[in-house]
């Protein structure tokens, strides 16, 4: 298969990169409040981060990898994950299988190598499990744990998990996902055994430069059920019932307690619907509050199946929707929106 067909198949291997600046040595929260209009440090003094949109390596993607799960689906119209592979083949020609773990990233691997980011962060929008009984949800994604090395193939450092598919197969399978990522040495944020662990940041050390702290949250506007919210005694996701000023203050308390001088703080948020380019005022106000009060350096938004607007506020980037980076959706018609690649390089 040619490089063009391979890229089109996976709907995320094409590149849409944009550069923005963040600080190599961010000030403390108190200093940031006093100097929030100050520009970031020079590029040579920066931590670089690659931020991607939704990475859905389940269903049809899982089927072409070396160790696929049972292809049976529980969707209203499609009963086998192999049908998604067939649709892709109809559009692009025969698809080889099994493929190696690097194949699904297509041309993106060359771009990642060229950019040379210090950390690579994606929203992993699938459970990693061999479970056979899904929650009664309609659309349930899963990838075999034995196929999870596909994340290592792209050098992914951190997966955010606060989204509307991480609990598709239930709480026990959430633990299977966490254990699989831990075994691969991939940090994660946004879901856990209880509220404390779900809201805890993934801490990425960048030798000689500092640390990146990744917090991840999910909002109901992205389809996350309220019942998935982690509590003090229940596993689940870090949930924002209605992103509000109180949520900003709660997040700020955490960042003040956990941030060190030199850290870069990322707030990764699964919010909004799958389609549409409008950015609600509520999202803008919340993102601004995270920067002003919680000292967040990068707001990493996702959920939309296409890229959305980017705002630079107080010299910090706000990515309202990074789009799909990897998915198996093929030949969606009857909509004005096309899939958008979701790779953003932050310098």
N, C-alpha and C positions, 0 to 999 in steps of 0.2 A: 504494500500500500504506500502511495506517495506521501510526502510530508504534509501536503495541503489536506488530503483526505483524512489523514491521521489527526491533524489539528482540528478539523471541523467536527469530527466524530465526538470528541470529548468536550466540546463547547467551553473550553477553559484553557486550552493550551496556547491559544493566541495571547499576545501580550498587550496590555494597555497600562503603561507605566507612567507615573507622574512623580516628580521629585518635590519634596518639601523639606524644611529644616526643623530639627529639634535640637535641644541642648545636649552636649556631651556631659556636662556637669550641671544639671538643673539645680537651682537654688533650693533652699529649704522652703517649707510652706510659708513661713513668715516672710522670708525674703521675697518669695514670688509675689505675695500680696503687695509688697512695697514696690516691686519693680516689674510688674506684669507687662509693662509696655516695652521692656528691654528686648532687643533682638537676640536670637540664639547665638551660640558660639560658632566659630568658623568650621567649615566642613572637615578640615583636617583633624579637628578636635571632637568629632561627632561619633556617636554610636549610630550605626545604620541598621534599619529594620525593614524586612520585607513583610508586608501585610496582605494576605489574600482573602478573598471572599469565601463563599461556602464551598467546601470540599466534600462532595457526596460520593464516597467510594464504595457504596453498597449497590445492591440490585444489579443492574446490567454491568456496571464496572467490575463488581466482585466476580461476575460470571466469566469474564475473560482472563482473570488472574489465575495463578496456578492452583489455588485451593478454594474453589467457590463453595458456598453453603448450598443447601437445598434451594432450588430456584423457585419453589412454590411461593406465590404471593397471595395476599388477602385483599386485593384492591377490587373496586366495583367492576372494572372492565378488563383488567389484565390479570391473568392467573399464574404467569410464569415470568421470572426475570429475564429469561432467554428471549422473550418477545421484544424487550427493549434493545437487545443486541441485534435482533433481526431488523428492527426499524432502522438502526444505525447502518446496518449493512445495505439496506435498500437505498439509503441516501448516499452512501460513500463507497460502496463496493465491499467485497468480502473482508471480514475482520479476522485476523489470525488469533488463535487461542490454543493453549494458554500463551499469554504474553509475559515478559519479565516485569518486575515491579517498577522499573523506570518508564516503561512504555506509556503509561497513562498520563504522564506529565508532558509528553510531546516536546515541542520546541521550548517550553518554559524552562527546562533544565539548562539549556544554553544561556538563556537570559539570566537565570539565577546565578549561574557561574560568572557571567560577565559583570553583574551588579555587585557580587561579593558581599552581601549583607551580613552583618554580625549575627543577627537573629532572624528566624523565619517563623511567622505566626500565621496560622490558618484557623478558620472555624470548621471543625469536623462535624458535619451534619449527617452522621449515621451512628448507630450503635455498632459496637464491635463484639459480635456474639454469634454462636451457633444455635441459639435458642429456636424453638419450633413453634411456640405459642405467643403471638403478638398481643399487645393491648388492642381492644376493639376501637381502632382509630381510623381505619380506611387506607392510609398510606404508611407503611412501616419499613424503614430502611435498616439493613444489617449488612455488615461485612464480616467475613470469616476472620477470626483472630490470626490465623495463619497467613492471611493476606495483608495484615497490618504493616509488614516491612515496606510496603509501597510508600508509607510516610517517610521512612528512613531514606528511601531512594531519592527523595527531594530534599533531604537534610532538614526536615521540619523539626524545629526546636520546641514549639508549644502549640497545642491544640486547645482552642476554646470550646467548651462543651455546653454552654448555656444556650440551648436552642430547642426547637420543637420536634426533634427526632431522636435526641439522645436517650430518651426513656421509652422509645417505641415498643420495646420488648419487656419492660418492667424494671423494677429496682434491682433485682438480682443481676440482671444483664448489664445494668449500669456499672456494678462492681466488676463484672468481667471486662468491660471497656477500660475502666481505670487500671485494672491489674495488667491488661495487655499493654497499655501505654507506658506504665511504670517499667515493665519488663524490657521495653525497647529504649528506655531512657528518654522518653518524650514527656516534657512537662505538660500539665493541663490545668485549666482554671474554669470555674463556673458551674461545676457539679461535684457532688461529694456525698459522703455518708451522713452528713448533717449540715446545718446552716453554716457553722463555723468553717468547715472544710470547703463547702461550696463557694463561700465568699473569700476564701484565702487566695492570695495572689500566687501565680506561678512566678518563680524567681529565676531569671536567666542571667547567669554570670557572663560578663564579657571581659576576658582577661586584659588587664592593662587599661581598661576604660571605665568599668563600673558595672551596674546591674540594670536589667529591665524587669519591672514588676508589671505583670499582666493580670488585671482583674476582669472578670467576665460576668455579664448579666443578661437576663432574658426578660422581655416585656410581653404581655398578653397580645399585643397588636400583631406579633409574629406568629400567633397560633399556639403559643405555649399555654397549656391548661393551668389554672390556678392550683389544681391538685398536684402538680409537679414541683411546687415550691418546696425547697428544703426547709426543715424546721430543726429545732434543737434535738429532736428524737426521730427524725424521718429523713431518709436520703432524698435528694432531688437537686434542683438547679437553684442558682442565685437569682431570685425572682424580683422584678420591679412591678408591683401590682399596677401602679400608675406613676411613671417616672415623675418625680416631684421635687420640690425644694427640700423636703424632709429626707428623701433618698439621697440627695446631694450631701446633706449634712452628715448622714450616716456613713456614706462612703468617705467623706472627708475625715471623719474620726479614724477610720481604718488607715487611710494613707498617711495621716500624721503619725500614727503609732508605728507603722511598718517601713516608712520611707527613710532612707539614709541620704546624706549629701552625695551627689553624683549619680543617683538613681534616675532612670527614665520611667515614667508611669504611663501605662496604656490602659484605657478603659474600653473593653470590647463588648459591644451591645448588639444583641439580636432583637431587632425591632422593626415594626412596619410590615405591610403586606408584600406579596411577591411581585406585584406589578405597579407601575406608576412612578413618576419622577418627582412629585411634589414632596417637599420636606415640611412636615407640620411645624407650626410655631412651638408646640410643646417639646419636640425633639431639639430644636435649636436652643431653646431656653435651658433645657437640661444639659446639653453639651457645653454651653457657655458656663453654666454653674459648675460643672465638673472641672473646668479649667480655672475659673475664678476662685472657687472655694476649696476644691479638693486637690488642686495643684496638678491635675492631669496634663500630660504633655501631648498625648495622641488619643483621639477618640476614633475607635475602629468600629464602624457600623456595618451590619450585614443583615440579610434576610431577603432583600429584593433580588430577583433573578437577573437583574441587569445593573450596571453601575449607575450610581446617582451622584448628586452634586458633592463637591468638596468646598469647604470653607476654611480659610486661614483666619483664626481668631486669636488675638493677642500673640501672634507669631506661632501659634500651635495649629496643626492640621486637624480638621474634623472631616472624617470620611463617612458620609451619611449612609452610603450603601455601596459595598465593594462588589456586589454582583456574584454570580456563580463563577467558580474557578474550575471545578471539575463536576460534571453531572452526566447523567445518561439520557437527559431529555432530548428528543429528536423530532424534528419536523413539526414543532408547535406552530399552528397556524391560527388565523382569525384574531390576531392581536396586533396592535401597533408597536409592540415592544419586542425587541430582539434581545437574545442573551448577550450579556456583556461580560468580558473577562474581568476578573477581580484581583489583579496583582498591582499593588502600590508599593513603591520603594521610597522609604523615608530616610533622608540623609541626616 
